[in-house]
Amino acid sequence: MANGTAGKRTAPPQRRQPSTLPPGLAGGPGLAPGLALSLALLLAAPARADEEADFDLSLEQLRNIKVLTATKTATPLHATPAVVSVLTADDIARYGYQSVAEALSHVAGFVESDDRLNHNFGVRGINAGAQSASRSIKLLLDGQPIAFRSTQQQWSGLELVPMGMVERIEVVRGPVSVLYGADALLGAVNIITRRDGAPRLALGREWGRDGRSATLLAGSGTIQFAQHALVWGFQGAQEERGGLALPRISPDYARFAKTPAAPQDTSAPRSLYLRDLWTDGRDELQTSLFWQRQDSDNVFASLNPLLRPPSHVTLEQGYLRFNYSHMLSERSTLRASLSYGQGRPAAGDLVRTGAADYYLLRSFGYQALDGSAEWLWQPAAQSSLLLGVDLLRDRETLESFQRHSLLDGGNFQLSAPGRRTLRNSGLYAQWQFGLGQHWQAILGGRQDRHGVYGSQRSLRAGLVGTLPGQWGLKLLGGTGFQAPSAELLYRTAVQPGDLRGNPELAPQKSKTLEAQLSTPPSAHWNASLAVYHTKVSELVTLEQAFFNVVARNSSDSTVNGAELELRYQRDWLNAYANLSRANTQRGVNRYTLAPLAQRPDGELFPSNSANFGASASLLEQRLLLSIDNRYVGARPAATANVLLANQEYRLAAYVDTTLTARWSVDKHSQLRLQVRDLGNSRYVDPGVGGIDYPSLGRRYGLQYEYRF
């Protein structure tokens, strides 16, 4: 770790809905051909015969690693005008991270909540709300946004790419809307995959209490031929999580206490990623195909939780993208991209209400076309000018519901389907220039024009340099915004307590000032301290509106905080630590007079959090032992739960420890043993709808990986 017609009766439902990919690449029975394709790639000629390295970098190499996300230009980490953390392939392998979400949970300023459907990250004292699935950050895969656009939720668990194909994860804290437009409110996370590497196949199994288990199959690699490099990766998992008891701290615990824990709670995430890179002198063309499927019981749903059997979520999405770049000269480059993406529910998606004779079927989704063009001019080593334009057309099918009868198999239309087309155009410019030998400045601006919420302006400015004694200093400022999703704008509620859309909802806006001081270069250790001030205006919260809830711009939130990051390396020992402090002050909620709804300290995010990990290479580096600790301080419960409990309460602090032992059997294969939640802390994450979320407790894992 270096420093995204009412009342109409219809025929019985079809057994299967169309997939977002061609047959054979979709989930369910169609998954097998997709896996067969991937296995065929696995058995093809390897990219190179020798064993690839895991990017085990020295501290000096980490300090100078070229990062792209913060400026869209390759800039050394220490000179990047942003607060950036980088998780390398070595970090991922060293600590045995199984998903992007697990890796992000150990980054300074990031705190995770897991509702057993999505991983929800708050950043720097602000969380977008329980079950929001990280709406306040922008998640990118090789620069392409991958949020499920209808809801803006980010799927960062096992339905994302296999970790074996990840080269690094660049985490930018602070608004970056100048480059990425809407939704980069508090930061951006870019998952950058390998461009080369021998094919690898991994099979893992995990066991927990009460029959809980997980099985994982993943593969990735590169095939090089002529001027092409085809990078591929697939992943599939089967999780059994039944038997989790509702935490006693939940406001509605007494109501559910006589109900046994749900015996059924399964999840079967899937993903497939193909990326072809063609180069010819001054030209480069990348073609990317990505598909992911979320297929999970939703036991801890905000409405009608703990049902037997539970509601089930089956969503899938994918995109096809073309990226082209042409070097006009040694100093000038043109870049263009075009992508098409779509997402919708798949077969098996259903909403249970507790009724014995029916359940609900939902229909919604999106079809999006994005395009961009950029000109990059680099007249000198420390100077660059980036001019860009991007266009978005998002055709949304608004969520509608049918009641499916279990008696006659017929459907009854409860809400009328509808469509909206959302359009946005953005113009942006960014100038980086030198100020003498040791200092560099950046200025940037962007203007967005959206068909619903109008014009939005984003700005950034920064100064990066070296102080006497080679101390590094960054002084930064920027603004960002988050656009309301189609769900929050237009959704129709069909049952009490459900979310109803608000077409008057305005974008949230953030302003951040930050400074980072880093220690002089050293062979064995480095440290950095960042302090920041962030204000989010037009903060969106869910408010009660008669029998439903509605999203409203209820207040503002200000956070003053600090982040300390440390790293140590010497011979066989490698260690890291980070500590984060966030002091949150939320303004008065202008939509309610209820005292408990006024949350001056915010909600869902702790004041303190920390991470510490260490590893040792033994027996001529054949054995790697590591310990990884995650501390999350006490967190204020969600406002909706506080109102149900009729009192303020907090979720207790906890420490989650993972032990890993990795044994290199030979030059091709590795065996990894893990114990997760070593102390069986059984921590509780903040929930909504009268419940809080249980953790899985202690688990034991075994994984075998073979590199061809």
N, C-alpha and C positions, 0 to 999 in steps of 0.2 A: 504494500500500500504506500505509494508515494503520494510526497506532499503535492419506458410512456401504453257496413250499414247496420246500425243498431236494430235489434229485434229480428234479424233475418236468420232463418234456419237453413243450414247447408248440409251437404252430404257428409258422411263419416270421413274422418281424416285419412289422408294418405299415410302409409306406414313410414315413408321416408321423404324428407325434404331435400331439395338440391343442395349439393355441397358448394362451398366457395371455390373449390378447385375442380379440375376435370376428374372423371371417375378414375379410381386407382390411387389418387393422392389424398382423398378425403379419409375421415376417420371411420370407425365402426368396421364393418366387413370390408370396406374399400381400403382400409389401411394396409392390408397385407400386400397388395401390389406395390404400394409406395415403399414399404419396407423391403420388398424384394428388389426394387430399383436401387435402394440405398445399399443393400448388401452386395448387389452386382458392382456398384462403384467401389465398395470396400475391397472386393477381390481383384479389382483392376490393378494395373501396374502402379506401384507406389510412386510418390513424387520423388523420393530419393531413397537410396538403399540404406544409408547410415541412420542411426537413431537421432531424432531431432532433439534439440535442447528445449528446456522449458523456460527460456528467457530468464535465467537466473542472473540478474544484473547487479553490478556493484552500486554503491551509493552514488558514485560520480556518474555512472551511466544512467541511473534513475533520475538524477538531477537534470541531466541533459536529454532525457527521452523526449522525442518530438511528439507534441500533442496537437490535435486538430480541432477539437470541439469548440474551444473558447473563441477562436478567431477564424476558423476555416482555412488557416495557413499553418504549415508545420513549424512550430515554435518550441524551443526548449522549455521544459517544464518550469525551470526557475525564472525564465524571462516572460512567461505567458501572463498577459494582463488580466488575470482572473485568479480566484482561489480554486485550485484544481487538485483533486486527489486522483491517483492512478492505481488501480489494482491490476497487477500484471498476471500473466499466465503462471508465473512462479508462485505468487501469492495464492492463486486459486488451487494449485496443486498442493502447495505446502500445508494449507489448512483444510483441504478437502471440501471446499464449497461445492454444493450440488446444484445451485441455482444462482441466477443473478440476484434474486431477492436475498438469499443468504449472504452473499458477498456484500451487498449494499448495507445490510444491517450492522456491519462492522466499520462503516465509514463515519468519520466525525460529522456531527450535525444531523445525521439521519437516524430516525427511530421508527421501528416497524411495529405494526399491529397485524395479527393474522386472524381473520374471521373464518378460517378453514375453507374459504373459497378464493379469496384474493389476499395478496400482501399489500398493506396500506402503509405508505411511508409519509411521515411528517418530516419537515426540514426546517431547521433553525427556529424552533418554537412554534411553528404553524402547521396544523394538520387540516386537510380539506374536509374532514368529517369521517366518522365511522362508516365503513364499507364504501368509501370513495375510491379506493384502489389507486392511490397516488396521483390524483388529478393535478396536483400543484406542481409537478415536475414534468419535463418532457423526456420521454424514453425513446432513444434512437437505436436502430440497428444499422451499423455502417452508414450513419448519417440519415437514415430514413425513419420518420416518425412511425411508431407502431401501436399507438393507442387505438382501442376500439372506439371509433369516432362518435357513434351514437351516444355513448355515455362518457367518453374521454377517460375511461378506465385503462390502466396499464397492467398487462399480464406479465409479471416478472418471475413467476415460479417455474415449475418444470415444463410448462407449455411454451417456454422460450427455448432458445438454442441450447445444445449441449455445451457444457462448460469446457470440454476438451477442444472445441474449435475457437475458443476465445483467446485472442492475443492480449488484449487489455480492455479494461473498462475505464473510461475517462468520466470523472464526476465533477461537474462544475457547480459550485454553490454560489448563488446570487443570480439575478435575472439576466437572461441572454436573449430576450425577445428581439433585440436589434438584428440578430442573424436568423432566428428561428420563428419569429412571430408569436402568435398566440400560444399560451399554455406553458411557456418557459418562465413561469411566474417566480419560482424560487430556485430554479436550477435546471440542469440538463444532465442526462446520463447517456453516454454513447458507448454501445457495445461494439468493439472493433474486432472482427474475426481475422483469423490467420490467412495469409496469402500463400503459404506453403506448409508442408508438414506431412509426414508419413500417415497413412490411414491407421486409425485406431478404433477399437471396439471395446466397450465397457459394459459389464453386467454387475449389478449391485442388488443387495437384499438387505432390508432393515427390519428389526423386530422390536416391538414394544410390549407393554402390558395388555392384558385382556384381549389377546389375539390381534392387536394392531400390527400392521406390517406394511412394507412398501417394496416394490420391485422396480428396478430401473434398467432399461436397455438404451444405450446411446452409441452412436458411431459418428466419426468425422474424418476428413482427410482432404487431400488435394491430388488431382490428376493433371499432369502437365503434358501438353502435346502441341507441337508447332509453336504458335504465338499465343496459345491459350493456357490458362490455368483455371481449372474447374474446382472450386471449393464446395464441399458438400457436408451436410450434417443432418442427422435425424435423432429423435429422442422420443421414447414412450415410457410411460410409467403406469403402475397399478398400485393404488394406495387403499388400504383398509383402515379406517379410523374410527370404527364404531366403539361404543361404550364410553365415550367421553361424558363425564358428568358436568352438569351446570354448576359453575362456581357459586358458592354460598353468598358471595357479596352481591350477586345480581339482584336488582330491585324486585323482580318477579320470582325470586327463588321459591317463596312459599307456595305460589300458584303451581309451580312445576315440580315441587319436591316429591309428590306422590307418583310422578311419572318416571319410570325407569329410564336410564340412559338409552338413547337411540342405538339399537344394535346395528343399523345399517347406515354407513357413511363411507361411500367409496368415491374415488376420483381416478380418472384415467386420462391425464393430459398427454398431448401429442404435439410434435412439431417437425417441420421439414424445411431446410434452407439450402438453396443452390445458388451459387454465385460464379459466373464465368467472367474472367478478366482477359481481355485481348489487348495486346500492345503492339504497336508498329511505329517505331521511331517517335514522332511527335504526337501520335494519336493514342488514345486509350479509351476502350469501351468496356463498361461493366454491365452485365445483365444479371439481375437478381430475381429469384422467385422464393417467396416465403409464405408458409402456411402454418397456422397454429390452431389448436382445438382445446377448449376448456370443457371438460366433461366431468361434472362433479355433483354429488348430492349437496344440498344447501340446508344442512340441519340447523344452523344458527342464523337463519334468515331473520331480517328485521321485522317481518310480518309472519305470524303463525310459525314460530320456531318450534323445534323439537317434536315435529310431527312424525308419526310412524305409519307409512313410509314418508320420507321428507320430500320437499320440492327438489327438482333436479335441474341443473343448469347445463345446457349443451350449446355452446356458442363456438363459432369458428370464423376465422378471418384470414385473409392473405393478400398479397400484393405482387405485382410484376413491375419491375423498375429497370429503366435504362439510364445509365450515366455515361456521358461522353465528355472528354476533354481534349483540347487541341492546343499545343504550344505554338503560338504565333511567332515567338522568338524566345531567347533564353530568359527574358524578363517578363514576358506577357503570355497569359494563358486564358483561353475561353473554355467555360464549362457549362454544360446543359444537362438537365435531367427531365424525365417524364415517367410518371408512375400511375398505375391503376390499382385500386384496392377495393375490396368489398368484404362485408361481414354480415352475418345473420345467425339466428338460431338454427340448429340442426335437429335431426330426429332425436327424440328423447327428452327435449326441453319441455318442462311442465311446471306449473305453479299449483301447489296444493293449498287449500284453505281450511282444511279440517273437516270438510264435508265428505260423507261416505259414498255419495252417488255421483260425484263429478270432480273434475279438476279443470284448471284453466290452461289454455294454450295461448301463447303470445306470438305475435308477428311483428318484426321490426328489423331494421338493418340500414346499411349505407352502401353506396357506390360512389367512389371518390376518384377524381382525376386531378393530379397535381403536376405542375410544370415549373421549371425554374431555369434561369440563365444568369451567368456571372462572368465578369471580366476581372482578372487579377493581374495587377501590374506590380512588379517588384524591382524598382530601380536600383536598390542597394540592399545590402545584407540586413539592415535594420529598418527598412522602409517597405511599405506595401500599400496599395490602394485596391480595395475590393468594391465593385459596383454590382448590384444584383437586383433582379426582379423575380417574383414568384406569383403564381396564380393557382387558385384552388376552386374546384367545383365539387361540391358534396351533395349528392342526392339522397335525402334521408326518407326512409319509410318509417313513419311514426308508429310508435308502439300501439297495437290494438290487441284485444283479447277475445277469445271464443271460450264458451263453456262446453267442455266435452263430457257428455253423459256416459257414465259407466254402465247404464241400464240398456240403452239402445244404440250406443256408439255414435250418436249424432252430435253435431256442433251447433251451438246457438251464439250468434254474434252479439257480444256485449258492448263493444265500442267500435265506432266507424274507423276504418283505416284511413290514413291521410299521408300526404307527401309534402315535403318542403325541399327546396333547392337552396343551399347555402353557397354563396360565392365570396371570395376574398381575393384582393390583389395587394401585393406589398412591394414597395421600393425601398432599398437600403443601400447605405454606403458606409464604409469603414476605412479609416486612414491610420496606419501605424507609421511612426517616424521617429528618428533618432534625435536625441537632445544631448549632444556631446558624445564622449566615449562610453560613458557608463549609464546613461539614462535613455529610456524609450517611452514614448507617449502613444496613446490610442484615443481616437475620437470616432464615434459612430452614431448613426441615426437611421430610423426606419419609420415609414408611414404606411399603415395598413388601412384599407378601405373594405368594409364588410357590408353585405347586403342587409343585415339585420341590425347590428349595433353600431354601424357608422364608422367614423375614423378613429384610429388609435395611433398615438405616437410613442415610439420607444427611443431612448437615448442611452449612450454609455460614454464614459471618459475614464482614463486611467493613466497612471505614471508608474513605471517600473524601473528600478535601478539598483546600484550598489553603493552602499555607504562605506566610509573608512573602515578598514579591517575586514572587508569583503562580506559584511552583513547585507542581506538582500531586503529590499523594501518595496512593497506594492501599495499604492493609494488608488482606490477604485470607487466608482459610482455608476449606477445604472438604474434603469426602470424596466418594468415588464408588465405584461397583462395576461389574464386568463379569460378566454371567451367562454360564455355559457354553452353547455352542450345542448344538443337537440332534445335530450331527455329532460333536462331542467327547464327548457323553454316551452315545450309543447306536449309533454306527456299527459295522457288521460288516465285518471284514477278509476278503478272498477271495484274497489273494496275499501272499507273504512281503514284509516291509518295509512293509506297508500300515498305515494308521491303524485302531486298534481303540478303540471307545468305552469310557468310564469313567463309569458311573452315579454314582460317589461323588465326582466332581469338584465342588469348591466354587467359588463366585464369587471372582474377584480383587477386592481392595479397595485403594483409594488414599486417602492423606491428603496434602494439600498446604498449605503455608504460603508466601505470596509477598508481595512488596512491589514497587511500581513508582513510580519518581520520574520526572516529566516536566518539561521546561523550560517557562518562561513563554511565553505566546503571542507569536508573532513573524510578521511578514509573509513572511519568506523561508525560515525553517528551523525545525525542531523536532526534539526528541530525547526518548527515554525509555529508562530502564534498569530492567529487572525482574530481581530475584533470587528464587530459589525453592528450597524443600526439599520433595521428594516421596518418599513411601514407599509402595511397592506390596507388600502382603502376599498370601500364598497365590498367588504368581506361578505361572502355568501354563507349563510347558515340555513338549516331547515327549520321552519317555524310552523306551529300549529295553525290551521285554517279550517275551522269547523271540524268536519270529520276526517280531514286529510292533512298532509303536510305539504308545504310549498317552499321553494327556494327563494330567499329574499336577500337583498343587500342590506344587512341588518346593522353593521357597525364597522369600526376600523380596528386594526390590531397593530401594536408596535412592539418590536422585540429588540432588545439590546443583548448581545451575547459575545462569547469568546470561544475559540477552538484551538487547542494545543495538540500538535501532532509530533510524535517522536519516532525515530527509527535507529536501530543499532545492528551492525553486522561485524563479526570478527570470526574468521576461520570457520568453525563448525556451528557457530551460534548466530541466529537471526531472530530479531525481536522488533515489535512495534507497539505503540500505545497511542491513544488519543483520548482527550477529555473535552467535553463540551458543556457549556453553561448557556442557558437561554432564559432571560428575564422577560416575561410576556406581560403586556398591559393591553387589555381589550377595552374598547369604548363601550358606552351604554347601548344596549340593544333597543333600538327605536321602535320596535314592533310589539313590545310587551312591557308591562309594568311589574311582572312577577319578579320578586327579589332573587329567587333562585336561578332565574334565566339570565341574570346579569353575571357574567363570568369575568371579573377583572383579571384573573390569572390565566385566562384562556381555558382550553379543554384538550384532552387527549395527549398532550405533549409534556414530558417531564422537564423540570428545571435543570437536572443534571443527568448526564449519560457518559459512558466511557467504554473503551474497548482495550484489551491487552492480549497480545499473543506472543509466543516464543516457540522456536523450533531448534532442534539439534540434529546435525547430520553425523551418524556414527557408522562404524564398521566400513571405513573407506567409502562413505556416502551411500552404502546399500540400504541402510536403515535411517529413516527420518521419523523423529518423534516430535509432536507439536501439541501445544495446549492453546486454546483460543477462548477468551472470556468476553462476555458482553454484559455490561451493567446498564440497567435502565432504572432511573429513579422513579419515585412515586409520581403517578400521573392523575390529573383531574379527570373524573369520569365525564362521559358525554352529557351535554345539557339535557337531552331527552330523558336519559336515565336518572339524572339528578331530580328532575321534575317528578318522575314516577316514584322515586324513593322519598320524595318530599324532604330531602336533606342533601347537603353537600357531602360527597365522599370521594376518596381517591383509591386508585389501585396501587397495591403495595409494590415497593421496589424489589428487584430481583437480580440475580446473577445467573447467566446461562453459560455453562462451560462445556467445551467439546475437546475430547482427547482423540488424537489421530496417530496411528503408526502405519507407515508406508514402507513396504519391503520390496526392493528391486530383485525379483527372482532371477532374471537374466536380462540381457540387453533389449528384449522384446516385451517382457511382461512385468507387471507390478501387482502387488496385493495390498489392499488398504483395509485396516480395521479402525472402527470409530465407535466412540461412546458419546452420544449427544445428551445434553442436559445431565451432566455427570451427577450433580447434586440432587436430581429429581425435584427441582424447585417447584414444578407445577404452577408456574406463574400464570397470571390472568391478564389478558389484554382488554382494553376498554371496548365495550360494545354499545349497542343501541337497541331500542324496542323492548327494554326490560331485562335484557340479558347481557352478561359479559362473557368473553370467550376463553375457554380453557386451552391450555397447552397440551402437548402430546406426552410430556413426561420423559423419563429416561428411555433411550433407544440404543440398540446395538446394531452396528452396520458392518457389512463385509462387501468389498468391491474388488473385482478382478478386471484389469485392463491389459489388452494385448495390442502392441504396435507392430504393424506389418513392415 
